Amino acid sequence: MSKSAHIAILTVILLLAAGTRILHITQQSLWIDEGITYFNIQSPDLIRTLAQTDVHPPLYFALLKGWIGLAGGSVLSMRMFSALFSILAVALVVPLAKIINREQPWFRHPSVPILAALMLMLSDPDVVLAQDVRMYTLRTVLVILSMIFYLRWTRRMTAWRAVLWILPSVAMLYTQYQSGYILVVQGLHALLFLRGKLRRNAIAILFLIGALFLPWALGVAADQRNNDFGIQAALPSNWTTMTQILQKYLSSQWGLMFALLLLGTVMLVPGRGLRWRPSGPTFILVVWLAFTLIISFILNLAYPVVLAPHRLLLISPAIALLIARGLRNIRSPERLVLVGAIAVFGLAVVDDYYPKEPWDQMAASATQYSLPGDMALLELYRGDNPVTYYLDWNTDHTLEVESLRKWREYTPEDYPQGLIDILNQHDTVWFFHWSPDLTGFDLLAQTGHVQTALLTTDHIGNALNVYRYDRLPETPVITYENDMTLRNELVDAADMRVDLWWSSPAPLGVDYTTSVFLLDASGQLVAQSDSFPFENRRPTSGWQPGEVVYDPHALTPKELPPGEYTVAVQIYTYQDGVRVLTDDGEQWATIGTLTVGG
């Protein structure tokens, strides 16, 4: 294969890697772990926050915080940070394949690095986690760099190469604790395959890497063991789990891919048959994969968060390299056909997909109606973090956000009275609820808030509910001859919106249309909004006696000449246009004024 062809193929693979990792990158909402990332990086004291509330080291969060300072804090920006590292990992597996196979002429063939890059590009877990605001793709890059520079150092022992090995090795420990598995693999390789001074120096450098991590390990990491590990995303330590993990990383073609992986541990040299011996490169790849799975299996018994598929992403480069070596052992014509089939299948089929909770939609359902001074109260367990992100990012006004979980966990000495005091400062509270805990409803009842609306977002048959609660004046604004009562009104000139609150002491057998309109100084109609209450979602025939119904009206047209306009309300039946009179006998009632400009 010519050098230009080699470069062209790798370029195509990298473009495909970029496409698979960037395509639909913002399609799903931030999920719980991504919300935790957002919570951490918002803290003015990152180290203290991680020490008290998290179970990860600080490097990824510090780098992401800097990235957001440059690129902004949108979902696209934050996820692109992970995607770029994932694309870089595909590129870096090429030099890793070259150096790890240098001792074995059969695997030094130029097709092996290309095949390794192709396999890593197609890896579904790598694609999924490239679209995740977490540290796993950064860790993959650092793991690959650590292994590349370790192997280069073993070829020629220089101070500069030692520094290049140490830097990514320390960085990966400060990124995610399971990176330490790679140092164990390197240590075992040094003990078994290096000799004399080279072995002694390798072990010394590994101890130095550990020593450089010791300040964090003793100062912070030891205390993090007592922190909440969050939702138990890990699988139980059993044989079924191990097969599920291998199937996830080998795709639905796992039988074929596992066979190729096993084939990658041997050499099938034409004329010499099958050859296997415990060579250093083969040892590194096999132990990289096996040790990670075995030690995770064992540690998971004590810390049931370790054996989670996303936390094992560091095995994907080893899998890609072993499969590439296995493909090298197949004759060229058959190999070409097989690689083509694997590539087409891998690009066309997504085996590793998890539908995330639509926290963005849940937040948007409330923010479209919220106003400055409103409050959001969250009872969503750790879903409170991603919802907080969307409330912060997608709301152009101040919205105080309080999480019941965080009050209980972080300030139990002030709970619930401290939260009640805050609730009393807000007439409108948006209560986000997806939990068996009903305490929030009791607190809102204590503060005199009344439910006026319910907005539901579906998630695979589960209802993610947002309840609107308002405190209303005792005296109604208007009463009507059909027993409907306008309990309150609010004119928002900035958004050209009028909010109404209705109730009726008795069932209404008719669907009434509520109408809000503007009159100019000459009494001419200039803007209007007519619908069944709450944008046709709460027709009056379905009201329960005594309940209060929130009814927002966005006036059209929104653009009006500067001036002061009269705001009026009327009720009528749309079939015949007959108006319902107020108790004072009026066809419509003035509720205020709206000033445009000036």
JOBELTA-V481236 format. One record per residue. N is the residue number from 1. RES is the residue in one letter. PHI is phi in whole degrees, -180 to 180 (none if undefined). BURIAL is # if it has 16 or more other C-alpha atoms within 10 Angstrom, else .. D_CENTER is the distance of its C-alpha to the mean C-alpha in Angstrom with 1 decimal. Layout:
[[N RES PHI BURIAL D_CENTER] [N RES PHI BURIAL D_CENTER]]
This chain:
[[1 M none . 41.8] [2 S -72 . 42.4] [3 K -63 . 40.3] [4 S -66 . 39.5] [5 A -66 . 38.4] [6 H -59 . 36.3] [7 I -66 . 34.5] [8 A -63 . 34.2] [9 I -65 . 32.5] [10 L -64 # 30.0] [11 T -63 . 29.3] [12 V -62 . 28.6] [13 I -62 # 26.3] [14 L -67 # 24.3] [15 L -65 . 24.2] [16 L -66 # 22.9] [17 A -61 # 20.3] [18 A -64 # 19.2] [19 G -63 . 19.4] [20 T -67 # 17.5] [21 R -88 # 14.5] [22 I -96 # 14.6] [23 L -59 . 15.7] [24 H 62 . 13.3] [25 I -65 # 10.6] [26 T -108 # 9.7] [27 Q -65 . 10.9] [28 Q -101 # 8.1] [29 S -67 # 6.3] [30 L -56 # 3.1] [31 W -105 # 3.5] [32 I -58 # 6.1] [33 D -64 # 5.9] [34 E -66 # 3.6] [35 G -64 # 6.1] [36 I -63 # 8.7] [37 T -57 # 8.5] [38 Y -61 # 9.2] [39 F -59 # 11.8] [40 N -64 # 13.4] [41 I -76 # 13.9] [42 Q -79 . 15.4] [43 S -73 . 18.0] [44 P -70 . 21.4] [45 D -124 . 22.1] [46 L -60 # 19.3] [47 I -62 # 21.6] [48 R -65 . 22.6] [49 T -62 # 19.2] [50 L -63 # 18.2] [51 A -65 # 21.6] [52 Q -95 # 21.5] [53 T -129 # 18.0] [54 D -125 # 16.2] [55 V -131 # 17.2] [56 H -128 # 16.4] [57 P -75 # 18.6] [58 P -95 # 18.2] [59 L -60 # 18.5] [60 Y -58 # 15.0] [61 F -64 # 14.2] [62 A -66 . 17.6] [63 L -66 . 17.2] [64 L -64 # 14.0] [65 K -61 # 15.8] [66 G -66 . 18.7] [67 W -61 . 16.8] [68 I -63 . 15.5] [69 G -61 . 19.1] [70 L -93 . 20.2] [71 A -106 . 17.8] [72 G 92 . 16.3] [73 G -107 # 13.1] [74 S -70 . 11.9] [75 V -59 # 8.6] [76 L -58 # 11.1] [77 S -62 # 12.4] [78 M -65 # 9.6] [79 R -74 # 8.5] [80 M -62 # 12.2] [81 F -58 # 12.8] [82 S -72 # 11.4] [83 A -61 # 13.1] [84 L -64 # 16.3] [85 F -67 # 16.5] [86 S -66 # 16.1] [87 I -64 # 18.9] [88 L -62 # 20.9] [89 A -62 # 20.7] [90 V -61 # 22.3] [91 A -68 # 25.0] [92 L -73 # 25.6] [93 V -68 # 26.3] [94 V -66 # 29.4] [95 P -63 . 31.2] [96 L -63 # 30.1] [97 A -62 # 31.7] [98 K -66 # 34.8] [99 I -78 # 35.4] [100 I -74 # 34.6] [101 N -103 # 37.0] [102 R -62 . 39.7] [103 E -78 . 42.0] [104 Q -118 . 42.0] [105 P -53 . 43.7] [106 W -60 . 42.8] [107 F -95 # 39.1] [108 R -81 # 39.7] [109 H -59 # 39.9] [110 P -62 # 37.9] [111 S -73 . 36.1] [112 V -66 # 34.2] [113 P -60 # 31.9] [114 I -64 # 31.3] [115 L -66 # 30.5] [116 A -63 # 28.2] [117 A -63 # 26.2] [118 L -63 # 26.2] [119 M -64 # 25.0] [120 L -70 # 22.1] [121 M -62 # 21.3] [122 L -83 # 21.3] [123 S -62 # 19.3] [124 D -61 # 16.6] [125 P -58 # 14.6] [126 D -67 # 14.8] [127 V -66 # 13.8] [128 V -63 # 10.7] [129 L -77 # 9.6] [130 A -69 # 10.9] [131 Q -109 # 8.0] [132 D -129 # 5.4] [133 V -82 # 5.7] [134 R -140 # 7.9] [135 M -91 # 11.7] [136 Y -72 # 12.7] [137 T -75 # 14.0] [138 L -61 # 15.8] [139 R -61 # 17.3] [140 T -59 # 18.5] [141 V -61 # 20.2] [142 L -68 # 21.9] [143 V -62 # 23.0] [144 I -63 # 24.6] [145 L -62 # 26.3] [146 S -59 # 27.5] [147 M -70 # 29.1] [148 I -59 # 30.6] [149 F -76 # 32.2] [150 Y -63 # 33.4] [151 L -66 # 35.2] [152 R -65 # 36.6] [153 W -63 # 37.9] [154 T -67 # 39.6] [155 R -76 . 41.4] [156 R -149 . 42.7] [157 M -84 . 42.5] [158 T -126 . 42.2] [159 A -64 . 40.8] [160 W -63 . 38.6] [161 R -67 # 37.1] [162 A -65 # 36.6] [163 V -62 . 34.7] [164 L -64 # 32.5] [165 W -75 # 31.7] [166 I -67 # 31.2] [167 L -59 . 28.7] [168 P -68 # 25.8] [169 S -68 # 26.7] [170 V -67 # 26.4] [171 A -61 # 23.3] [172 M -69 # 21.5] [173 L -67 # 22.7] [174 Y -81 # 21.3] [175 T -103 # 17.8] [176 Q -161 # 17.5] [177 Y -64 # 20.5] [178 Q -68 # 20.8] [179 S -60 # 21.8] [180 G -59 # 25.1] [181 Y -57 # 25.9] [182 I -66 # 26.7] [183 L -67 # 29.2] [184 V -65 # 30.9] [185 V -60 # 31.1] [186 Q -64 # 32.7] [187 G -64 # 35.0] [188 L -64 # 36.2] [189 H -63 # 36.9] [190 A -63 # 38.8] [191 L -66 . 40.9] [192 L -93 . 41.8] [193 F -121 . 42.2] [194 L -97 # 43.1] [195 R -133 . 46.5] [196 G 57 . 48.4] [197 K -62 . 47.2] [198 L -61 # 44.1] [199 R -66 # 43.0] [200 R -61 . 43.8] [201 N -68 # 42.1] [202 A -62 # 38.9] [203 I -65 # 38.8] [204 A -63 . 39.6] [205 I -66 # 36.7] [206 L -62 # 34.3] [207 F -66 . 35.7] [208 L -63 . 35.3] [209 I -59 # 31.6] [210 G -62 # 31.2] [211 A -65 . 33.3] [212 L -68 # 31.2] [213 F -91 # 28.2] [214 L -59 . 30.5] [215 P -56 . 30.2] [216 W -71 # 26.5] [217 A -60 # 27.1] [218 L -83 . 30.0] [219 G -81 . 28.9] [220 V -131 # 25.3] [221 A -58 # 24.0] [222 A -61 . 26.8] [223 D -77 . 26.0] [224 Q -66 # 22.3] [225 R -61 . 23.5] [226 N -88 . 24.2] [227 N -78 . 20.8] [228 D -68 . 18.7] [229 F -78 . 16.7] [230 G 81 . 14.4] [231 I -61 . 14.0] [232 Q -74 . 16.2] [233 A -82 . 14.1] [234 A -75 # 17.1] [235 L -95 # 19.9] [236 P -67 # 23.5] [237 S -80 # 25.7] [238 N -151 . 28.0] [239 W -65 . 29.2] [240 T -60 . 27.2] [241 T -61 # 23.9] [242 M -62 # 25.2] [243 T -68 . 26.1] [244 Q -64 . 22.8] [245 I -66 # 21.1] [246 L -63 # 23.7] [247 Q -65 # 23.4] [248 K -64 # 19.7] [249 Y -83 # 20.5] [250 L -105 # 23.7] [251 S 74 # 22.5] [252 S -69 # 24.6] [253 Q -90 . 27.5] [254 W -59 # 27.2] [255 G -63 . 31.0] [256 L -64 . 31.9] [257 M -67 # 29.3] [258 F -67 # 30.3] [259 A -63 . 33.9] [260 L -66 # 33.2] [261 L -61 # 31.4] [262 L -63 . 34.5] [263 L -64 # 36.7] [264 G -73 # 35.0] [265 T -90 # 36.6] [266 V -128 # 40.1] [267 M -119 # 42.2] [268 L -112 # 44.1] [269 V -87 . 46.6] [270 P -54 . 49.1] [271 G 87 . 52.5] [272 R -118 . 51.2] [273 G 75 . 49.2] [274 L -78 . 46.3] [275 R -131 . 46.0] [276 W -141 . 43.8] [277 R -152 . 44.2] [278 P -74 . 41.9] [279 S -75 . 41.2] [280 G -58 # 38.9] [281 P -60 # 36.3] [282 T -63 # 36.1] [283 F -59 # 35.9] [284 I -58 # 33.0] [285 L -67 # 30.9] [286 V -67 # 31.9] [287 V -70 # 31.4] [288 W -52 # 28.1] [289 L -76 # 26.9] [290 A -69 . 29.0] [291 F -63 # 28.9] [292 T -59 # 25.0] [293 L -69 # 25.1] [294 I -69 . 28.1] [295 I -68 . 27.2] [296 S -65 # 23.7] [297 F -57 # 25.6] [298 I -72 . 28.0] [299 L -63 . 25.7] [300 N -63 # 23.5] [301 L -67 . 26.7] [302 A -94 . 26.6] [303 Y -123 . 22.9] [304 P -74 # 21.1] [305 V -133 # 17.7] [306 V -76 # 19.1] [307 L -89 # 19.5] [308 A -99 # 16.0] [309 P -53 # 15.6] [310 H -69 # 12.7] [311 R -79 # 14.8] [312 L -101 # 17.7] [313 L -60 # 16.6] [314 L -66 # 19.5] [315 I -83 # 21.9] [316 S -64 # 21.0] [317 P -63 # 23.5] [318 A -65 # 26.2] [319 I -62 # 25.7] [320 A -60 # 25.9] [321 L -69 # 29.0] [322 L -66 # 30.7] [323 I -66 # 30.2] [324 A -61 # 31.5] [325 R -66 # 34.5] [326 G -62 # 35.1] [327 L -66 # 35.2] [328 R -62 # 37.7] [329 N -78 # 40.0] [330 I -102 # 40.3] [331 R -59 . 43.1] [332 S -56 . 42.2] [333 P -61 . 42.8] [334 E -67 . 41.0] [335 R -62 . 38.1] [336 L -62 . 37.6] [337 V -65 . 37.5] [338 L -66 . 35.1] [339 V -63 # 32.7] [340 G -61 . 32.8] [341 A -65 . 32.0] [342 I -63 # 29.1] [343 A -65 . 27.7] [344 V -63 . 28.2] [345 F -63 . 26.7] [346 G -64 # 23.7] [347 L -78 . 23.0] [348 A -91 . 23.8] [349 V -119 . 22.1] [350 V -108 # 18.5] [351 D -94 # 18.9] [352 D -115 # 15.4] [353 Y -137 . 13.2] [354 Y -127 . 11.2] [355 P -71 . 10.9] [356 K -85 . 8.0] [357 E -60 # 9.4] [358 P -80 # 10.3] [359 W -62 # 9.8] [360 D -64 # 10.6] [361 Q -68 # 13.8] [362 M -62 # 14.6] [363 A -66 # 14.6] [364 A -64 # 16.5] [365 S -61 # 19.0] [366 A -95 # 20.2] [367 T -65 # 19.9] [368 Q -68 . 22.2] [369 Y -114 . 24.9] [370 S -72 # 24.2] [371 L -131 # 26.7] [372 P -54 . 27.3] [373 G 96 . 28.1] [374 D -72 # 26.0] [375 M -129 # 23.8] [376 A -111 # 20.6] [377 L -113 # 20.8] [378 L -115 # 17.9] [379 E -129 # 18.4] [380 L -133 # 15.1] [381 Y 51 # 15.0] [382 R -83 # 11.7] [383 G -68 # 10.3] [384 D -65 # 12.3] [385 N -70 # 9.9] [386 P -64 # 7.4] [387 V -65 # 10.7] [388 T -59 # 12.5] [389 Y -58 # 10.5] [390 Y -67 # 11.5] [391 L -68 # 14.9] [392 D -72 # 15.4] [393 W -79 . 14.4] [394 N -103 . 16.0] [395 T -111 # 19.0] [396 D -90 . 22.1] [397 H -140 . 23.8] [398 T -71 . 23.6] [399 L -134 # 22.0] [400 E -70 # 22.3] [401 V -117 # 19.3] [402 E -130 # 20.3] [403 S -108 # 18.5] [404 L -62 # 21.0] [405 R -60 # 19.2] [406 K -68 # 19.3] [407 W -61 # 22.9] [408 R -67 . 23.9] [409 E -83 . 22.3] [410 Y -102 . 23.0] [411 T -134 . 26.1] [412 P -63 . 27.8] [413 E -68 . 31.2] [414 D -103 . 30.6] [415 Y -100 . 29.0] [416 P -98 # 29.8] [417 Q -62 . 32.4] [418 G -61 . 30.3] [419 L -71 # 27.8] [420 I -61 . 30.8] [421 D -61 . 32.2] [422 I -70 . 29.2] [423 L -58 # 29.2] [424 N -67 # 32.8] [425 Q -87 . 32.1] [426 H -128 # 30.2] [427 D -80 # 31.9] [428 T -121 # 28.7] [429 V -129 # 25.8] [430 W -98 # 22.7] [431 F -101 # 21.9] [432 F -89 # 18.4] [433 H -137 # 19.1] [434 W -152 # 17.7] [435 S -170 . 19.6] [436 P -76 . 23.1] [437 D -79 . 23.9] [438 L -107 . 26.2] [439 T -58 . 27.1] [440 G -58 # 25.6] [441 F -63 # 28.1] [442 D -66 . 31.0] [443 L -64 # 30.1] [444 L -67 # 30.0] [445 A -66 . 33.3] [446 Q -64 . 34.8] [447 T -91 # 34.0] [448 G 80 . 35.6] [449 H -84 # 32.6] [450 V -119 # 33.1] [451 Q -68 # 30.6] [452 T -125 # 31.1] [453 A -159 # 28.2] [454 L -136 # 25.6] [455 L -118 # 22.6] [456 T -119 # 20.9] [457 T -112 # 17.8] [458 D -86 . 18.0] [459 H -135 . 15.5] [460 I 51 . 17.6] [461 G 86 . 20.5] [462 N -99 . 19.0] [463 A -95 . 19.7] [464 L -93 # 17.1] [465 N -102 # 19.9] [466 V -120 # 20.4] [467 Y -102 # 24.0] [468 R -94 # 26.0] [469 Y -121 # 28.6] [470 D -133 # 31.5] [471 R -101 # 34.7] [472 L -114 # 37.6] [473 P -66 . 41.2] [474 E -70 . 43.9] [475 T -90 . 46.1] [476 P -69 . 45.0] [477 V -79 # 45.1] [478 I -145 # 46.9] [479 T -120 # 48.3] [480 Y -121 # 49.4] [481 E -69 . 52.2] [482 N -91 . 49.9] [483 D 80 . 48.5] [484 M -69 # 45.2] [485 T -129 # 44.3] [486 L -87 # 42.3] [487 R -78 # 40.9] [488 N -163 # 39.2] [489 E -146 # 38.3] [490 L -146 . 36.3] [491 V -102 # 36.9] [492 D -111 . 34.2] [493 A -67 . 36.0] [494 A -62 . 33.0] [495 D -101 . 31.1] [496 M 52 # 34.4] [497 R -134 # 33.4] [498 V -124 # 35.4] [499 D -101 # 34.0] [500 L -123 # 36.3] [501 W -130 # 36.4] [502 W -116 # 38.8] [503 S -157 # 40.4] [504 S -148 # 43.4] [505 P -74 . 45.5] [506 A -136 . 46.3] [507 P -60 # 44.8] [508 L -111 # 45.0] [509 G -87 . 46.3] [510 V -125 . 45.6] [511 D -90 # 42.5] [512 Y -96 # 43.1] [513 T -96 # 41.6] [514 T -100 # 40.7] [515 S -132 # 41.4] [516 V -119 # 40.8] [517 F -146 # 42.7] [518 L -113 # 43.9] [519 L -119 # 47.5] [520 D -82 # 48.8] [521 A -62 . 51.8] [522 S -92 . 54.2] [523 G 86 . 52.6] [524 Q -83 . 51.0] [525 L -71 . 47.8] [526 V -123 # 45.1] [527 A -157 # 41.7] [528 Q -160 # 40.7] [529 S -151 # 38.1] [530 D -123 # 39.2] [531 S -172 # 37.3] [532 F -64 # 37.2] [533 P -53 # 35.4] [534 F 51 # 31.7] [535 E 54 # 31.6] [536 N 74 . 33.5] [537 R -85 . 31.0] [538 R -126 # 33.6] [539 P -58 # 37.0] [540 T -64 # 39.7] [541 S -67 . 41.2] [542 G -101 . 38.2] [543 W -70 # 38.4] [544 Q -92 . 39.2] [545 P -56 . 42.2] [546 G 88 . 41.1] [547 E -72 # 37.4] [548 V -104 # 36.1] [549 V -118 # 34.3] [550 Y -78 # 32.3] [551 D -142 # 33.3] [552 P -82 # 31.9] [553 H -131 # 33.9] [554 A -88 # 32.7] [555 L -80 # 36.1] [556 T -130 . 37.1] [557 P -73 . 38.1] [558 K -80 . 35.9] [559 E -92 . 38.1] [560 L -129 . 41.5] [561 P -62 . 44.2] [562 P -56 . 44.4] [563 G 153 . 46.2] [564 E -109 # 46.2] [565 Y -122 # 45.6] [566 T -85 # 46.5] [567 V -103 # 43.7] [568 A -133 # 45.1] [569 V -131 # 44.0] [570 Q -145 # 45.7] [571 I -126 # 45.3] [572 Y -155 # 46.8] [573 T -98 . 46.9] [574 Y -71 . 45.6] [575 Q -64 . 48.1] [576 D -122 . 51.1] [577 G 74 . 49.9] [578 V -75 . 51.8] [579 R -81 # 50.6] [580 V -93 # 50.2] [581 L -80 # 52.4] [582 T -73 # 51.5] [583 D -63 . 53.7] [584 D -89 . 55.6] [585 G 83 . 56.3] [586 E -91 . 54.2] [587 Q -77 # 52.3] [588 W -148 # 49.5] [589 A -129 # 48.6] [590 T -82 . 47.7] [591 I -117 # 44.8] [592 G 159 . 44.5] [593 T -129 . 44.2] [594 L -132 # 41.6] [595 T -104 # 42.2] [596 V -108 . 41.0] [597 G 69 . 41.4] [598 G 58 . 43.9]]
